[in-house]
């Protein structure tokens, strides 16, 4: 059964489907399928990453679970009240997201963590479906320029009207705000391109926007 914004049996990208088959043969216990979004469909915060990591979400079946990038993400989500625990270990660890949903621009593991343009575009309709469910006053946090560009395109906007920059804020259709962040990858955090404080500032802004929207509608 296909849920909105996701097709668990999708194999429309031949390169990705073949790569998943190869990885599954090497790691039989890995999930090795399109990774479903995590969190409630009516959440007001949507976090959009790039794609599942080889030994992270591709192994566990949950976005940002089991890889380095998830360490900072879940710790930050918990700090600002969007997660019930600061660490995501496995799909059966009891962790729950609170008014938050995590997805990826590309739902399948790409070789070398680099999806090609056609694969990003093929997966965009799923992201568009997710964005269409968001209510006015909601917030999207895009982790990295590819996630940002996919959100902008899936929203029917021109890239020239919403340029990616860390901590930038853009207005999406239907009263939804888009906040940008550098991706919380090992490379970005270890090179200090992205610090914990920089990352937390983005989610503090998201929390403030959601709290303000709640007051306005009260």
C-alpha positions as a LaTeX table, in Angstrom:
\begin{tabular}{lrrr}
\hline
Residue & $x$ (\AA) & $y$ (\AA) & $z$ (\AA) \\
\hline
Unk1 & 0.00 & 0.00 & 0.00 \\
Unk2 & 1.30 & 3.45 & $-0.93$ \\
Unk3 & 1.01 & 6.24 & 1.62 \\
Unk4 & 0.95 & 9.84 & 0.49 \\
Unk5 & 4.47 & 11.08 & $-0.12$ \\
Unk6 & 5.97 & 7.60 & $-0.28$ \\
Unk7 & 5.95 & 4.40 & $-2.33$ \\
Unk8 & 7.65 & 1.52 & $-0.46$ \\
Unk9 & 7.91 & $-0.51$ & $-3.68$ \\
Unk10 & 9.31 & 2.27 & $-5.87$ \\
Unk11 & 12.00 & 1.13 & $-8.32$ \\
Unk12 & 11.62 & 3.82 & $-10.96$ \\
Unk13 & 15.32 & 4.77 & $-10.83$ \\
Unk14 & 17.19 & 1.84 & $-12.36$ \\
Unk15 & 20.61 & 2.84 & $-11.02$ \\
Unk16 & 19.33 & 3.18 & $-7.47$ \\
Unk17 & 17.29 & $-0.03$ & $-7.60$ \\
Unk18 & 20.30 & $-1.99$ & $-8.87$ \\
Unk19 & 22.55 & $-0.45$ & $-6.22$ \\
Unk20 & 20.13 & $-1.38$ & $-3.45$ \\
Unk21 & 20.07 & $-4.96$ & $-4.71$ \\
Unk22 & 23.87 & $-5.06$ & $-4.62$ \\
Unk23 & 24.06 & $-3.61$ & $-1.13$ \\
Unk24 & 21.40 & $-6.05$ & 0.09 \\
Unk25 & 23.49 & $-8.95$ & $-1.17$ \\
Unk26 & 26.47 & $-7.60$ & 0.80 \\
Unk27 & 24.48 & $-6.71$ & 3.93 \\
Unk28 & 21.48 & $-9.09$ & 4.14 \\
Unk29 & 20.26 & $-7.58$ & 7.42 \\
Unk30 & 20.08 & $-4.04$ & 6.05 \\
Unk31 & 16.74 & $-2.40$ & 5.15 \\
Unk32 & 17.86 & $-1.63$ & 1.57 \\
Unk33 & 14.56 & $-0.23$ & 0.32 \\
Unk34 & 13.07 & 3.24 & $-0.10$ \\
Unk35 & 13.20 & 4.71 & 3.41 \\
Unk36 & 9.81 & 5.98 & 4.62 \\
Unk37 & 9.37 & 9.37 & 6.24 \\
Unk38 & 9.36 & 9.30 & 10.05 \\
Unk39 & 6.75 & 11.20 & 12.04 \\
Unk40 & 3.11 & 12.18 & 11.82 \\
Unk41 & 1.69 & 13.29 & 8.48 \\
Unk42 & 0.11 & 16.36 & 10.10 \\
Unk43 & 3.30 & 17.55 & 11.82 \\
Unk44 & 3.96 & 21.28 & 11.52 \\
Unk45 & 7.73 & 20.85 & 11.21 \\
Unk46 & 9.13 & 18.96 & 8.24 \\
Unk47 & 12.87 & 18.27 & 8.16 \\
Unk48 & 14.16 & 17.41 & 4.69 \\
Unk49 & 17.51 & 15.67 & 4.26 \\
Unk50 & 19.33 & 14.54 & 1.13 \\
Unk51 & 19.15 & 10.72 & 1.00 \\
Unk52 & 19.63 & 7.67 & 3.24 \\
Unk53 & 23.19 & 6.90 & 4.33 \\
Unk54 & 24.71 & 3.52 & 3.54 \\
Unk55 & 25.13 & 2.37 & 7.15 \\
Unk56 & 22.51 & 4.71 & 8.61 \\
Unk57 & 18.96 & 4.98 & 7.32 \\
Unk58 & 19.60 & 2.44 & 4.57 \\
Unk59 & 20.49 & $-0.05$ & 7.29 \\
Unk60 & 17.91 & 0.89 & 9.92 \\
Unk61 & 14.95 & 1.94 & 7.78 \\
Unk62 & 14.49 & 5.25 & 9.67 \\
Unk63 & 15.80 & 8.63 & 8.44 \\
Unk64 & 19.06 & 9.73 & 10.10 \\
Unk65 & 19.13 & 6.67 & 12.35 \\
Unk66 & 22.45 & 4.86 & 12.70 \\
Unk67 & 24.66 & 7.40 & 10.96 \\
Unk68 & 26.79 & 10.32 & 12.12 \\
Unk69 & 24.46 & 13.02 & 10.81 \\
Unk70 & 21.67 & 11.75 & 13.03 \\
Unk71 & 23.65 & 12.38 & 16.22 \\
Unk72 & 23.39 & 16.16 & 15.97 \\
Unk73 & 19.94 & 16.14 & 14.37 \\
Unk74 & 18.15 & 14.10 & 17.03 \\
Unk75 & 19.99 & 15.82 & 19.89 \\
Unk76 & 18.83 & 19.17 & 18.53 \\
Unk77 & 15.27 & 18.01 & 17.89 \\
Unk78 & 15.06 & 16.82 & 21.48 \\
Unk79 & 16.47 & 20.07 & 22.84 \\
Unk80 & 13.73 & 22.08 & 21.15 \\
Unk81 & 10.90 & 19.71 & 22.02 \\
Unk82 & 10.52 & 17.93 & 18.68 \\
Unk83 & 11.68 & 14.47 & 19.83 \\
Unk84 & 11.05 & 12.36 & 22.91 \\
Unk85 & 14.71 & 11.36 & 23.25 \\
Unk86 & 18.08 & 12.79 & 22.14 \\
Unk87 & 19.34 & 9.63 & 20.45 \\
Unk88 & 17.81 & 7.54 & 17.64 \\
Unk89 & 19.22 & 4.01 & 17.74 \\
Unk90 & 16.75 & 1.80 & 15.86 \\
Unk91 & 13.17 & 1.71 & 14.64 \\
Unk92 & 12.09 & $-0.17$ & 17.79 \\
Unk93 & 13.80 & 2.12 & 20.33 \\
Unk94 & 10.56 & 3.87 & 21.32 \\
Unk95 & 11.65 & 7.32 & 20.15 \\
Unk96 & 8.77 & 9.51 & 19.00 \\
Unk97 & 8.80 & 12.77 & 17.11 \\
Unk98 & 6.62 & 15.57 & 18.46 \\
Unk99 & 4.89 & 17.75 & 15.85 \\
Unk100 & 7.80 & 16.85 & 13.55 \\
Unk101 & 8.37 & 14.69 & 10.49 \\
Unk102 & 11.67 & 13.76 & 8.86 \\
Unk103 & 12.00 & 12.85 & 5.19 \\
Unk104 & 14.57 & 12.90 & 2.41 \\
Unk105 & 14.64 & 14.53 & $-1.01$ \\
Unk106 & 15.69 & 11.11 & $-2.37$ \\
Unk107 & 14.22 & 8.11 & $-0.57$ \\
Unk108 & 16.78 & 5.50 & $-1.76$ \\
Unk109 & 20.47 & 5.12 & $-1.04$ \\
Unk110 & 22.55 & 6.55 & $-3.92$ \\
Unk111 & 26.06 & 5.36 & $-4.80$ \\
Unk112 & 28.67 & 7.48 & $-2.99$ \\
Unk113 & 25.80 & 9.42 & $-1.39$ \\
Unk114 & 25.39 & 11.36 & $-4.64$ \\
Unk115 & 22.05 & 11.12 & $-6.45$ \\
Unk116 & 22.01 & 12.42 & $-10.01$ \\
Unk117 & 19.60 & 15.08 & $-11.22$ \\
Unk118 & 17.16 & 12.67 & $-12.82$ \\
Unk119 & 16.89 & 10.69 & $-9.56$ \\
Unk120 & 16.25 & 13.81 & $-7.51$ \\
Unk121 & 13.58 & 14.88 & $-9.98$ \\
Unk122 & 11.95 & 11.42 & $-10.06$ \\
Unk123 & 11.55 & 11.48 & $-6.27$ \\
Unk124 & 10.29 & 15.05 & $-6.16$ \\
Unk125 & 6.60 & 14.18 & $-6.55$ \\
Unk126 & 6.72 & 12.36 & $-3.21$ \\
Unk127 & 8.16 & 15.47 & $-1.57$ \\
Unk128 & 5.52 & 17.61 & $-3.28$ \\
Unk129 & 2.83 & 15.38 & $-1.78$ \\
Unk130 & 4.30 & 15.85 & 1.68 \\
Unk131 & 4.48 & 19.62 & 1.28 \\
Unk132 & 0.86 & 19.80 & 0.15 \\
Unk133 & $-0.31$ & 18.33 & 3.46 \\
Unk134 & 1.29 & 21.13 & 5.50 \\
Unk135 & $-0.98$ & 23.70 & 7.10 \\
Unk136 & $-0.36$ & 27.47 & 7.11 \\
Unk137 & 2.13 & 28.44 & 9.79 \\
Unk138 & 4.15 & 25.25 & 9.33 \\
Unk139 & 7.93 & 25.20 & 8.84 \\
Unk140 & 10.22 & 23.22 & 6.56 \\
Unk141 & 13.91 & 22.89 & 7.47 \\
Unk142 & 16.05 & 21.94 & 4.48 \\
Unk143 & 19.39 & 20.32 & 5.30 \\
Unk144 & 21.75 & 21.28 & 2.48 \\
Unk145 & 21.36 & 22.84 & $-0.94$ \\
Unk146 & 19.98 & 19.76 & $-2.70$ \\
Unk147 & 17.17 & 19.40 & $-0.15$ \\
Unk148 & 16.55 & 23.15 & $-0.42$ \\
Unk149 & 16.40 & 23.07 & $-4.21$ \\
Unk150 & 14.03 & 20.11 & $-4.16$ \\
Unk151 & 11.68 & 21.84 & $-1.72$ \\
Unk152 & 11.67 & 24.99 & $-3.85$ \\
Unk153 & 11.00 & 23.06 & $-7.06$ \\
Unk154 & 8.37 & 20.85 & $-5.43$ \\
Unk155 & 6.62 & 24.03 & $-4.25$ \\
Unk156 & 6.41 & 25.33 & $-7.82$ \\
Unk157 & 8.83 & 28.18 & $-7.21$ \\
Unk158 & 11.83 & 29.43 & $-9.16$ \\
Unk159 & 15.27 & 28.79 & $-7.69$ \\
Unk160 & 16.16 & 32.44 & $-8.33$ \\
Unk161 & 13.45 & 33.49 & $-5.90$ \\
Unk162 & 14.81 & 31.44 & $-2.99$ \\
Unk163 & 18.58 & 31.06 & $-2.90$ \\
Unk164 & 20.11 & 28.62 & $-0.43$ \\
Unk165 & 22.09 & 30.10 & 2.46 \\
Unk166 & 22.59 & 28.83 & 5.98 \\
Unk167 & 19.93 & 30.23 & 8.34 \\
Unk168 & 18.09 & 31.89 & 5.44 \\
Unk169 & 14.31 & 32.10 & 5.60 \\
Unk170 & 11.99 & 31.89 & 2.59 \\
Unk171 & 8.22 & 32.03 & 2.14 \\
Unk172 & 6.66 & 28.99 & 0.49 \\
Unk173 & 3.12 & 28.91 & $-0.88$ \\
Unk174 & 0.20 & 28.44 & 1.52 \\
Unk175 & 1.87 & 30.26 & 4.40 \\
Unk176 & 4.68 & 27.76 & 5.02 \\
Unk177 & 8.18 & 28.99 & 5.92 \\
Unk178 & 11.38 & 27.39 & 4.63 \\
Unk179 & 14.52 & 27.59 & 6.77 \\
Unk180 & 17.90 & 26.54 & 5.39 \\
Unk181 & 20.76 & 24.83 & 7.18 \\
Unk182 & 24.03 & 23.33 & 6.13 \\
Unk183 & 23.68 & 19.56 & 6.27 \\
Unk184 & 24.67 & 18.01 & 9.59 \\
Unk185 & 27.12 & 15.65 & 7.88 \\
Unk186 & 30.36 & 14.42 & 9.40 \\
Unk187 & 32.35 & 16.56 & 6.94 \\
Unk188 & 30.48 & 19.78 & 7.73 \\
Unk189 & 30.63 & 19.35 & 11.49 \\
Unk190 & 34.24 & 18.19 & 11.68 \\
Unk191 & 35.45 & 21.03 & 9.45 \\
Unk192 & 33.37 & 23.44 & 11.57 \\
Unk193 & 31.46 & 24.67 & 8.57 \\
Unk194 & 28.50 & 23.80 & 10.75 \\
Unk195 & 28.75 & 24.10 & 14.52 \\
Unk196 & 26.25 & 22.91 & 17.11 \\
Unk197 & 25.34 & 26.53 & 17.83 \\
Unk198 & 24.71 & 27.29 & 14.15 \\
Unk199 & 22.48 & 24.24 & 13.83 \\
Unk200 & 20.58 & 25.02 & 17.01 \\
Unk201 & 19.91 & 28.57 & 15.83 \\
Unk202 & 17.97 & 27.19 & 12.85 \\
Unk203 & 15.77 & 25.00 & 15.03 \\
Unk204 & 15.34 & 27.78 & 17.58 \\
Unk205 & 13.99 & 29.88 & 14.73 \\
Unk206 & 11.69 & 27.03 & 13.67 \\
Unk207 & 10.39 & 26.68 & 17.23 \\
Unk208 & 9.75 & 30.42 & 17.48 \\
Unk209 & 7.86 & 30.49 & 14.19 \\
Unk210 & 5.67 & 27.56 & 15.21 \\
Unk211 & 5.00 & 29.03 & 18.65 \\
Unk212 & 4.06 & 32.38 & 17.13 \\
Unk213 & 1.74 & 30.69 & 14.64 \\
Unk214 & 0.05 & 28.80 & 17.47 \\
Unk215 & $-0.57$ & 32.04 & 19.36 \\
Unk216 & $-1.99$ & 33.72 & 16.25 \\
Unk217 & $-4.50$ & 30.93 & 15.74 \\
Unk218 & $-5.47$ & 30.56 & 19.40 \\
\hline
\end{tabular}
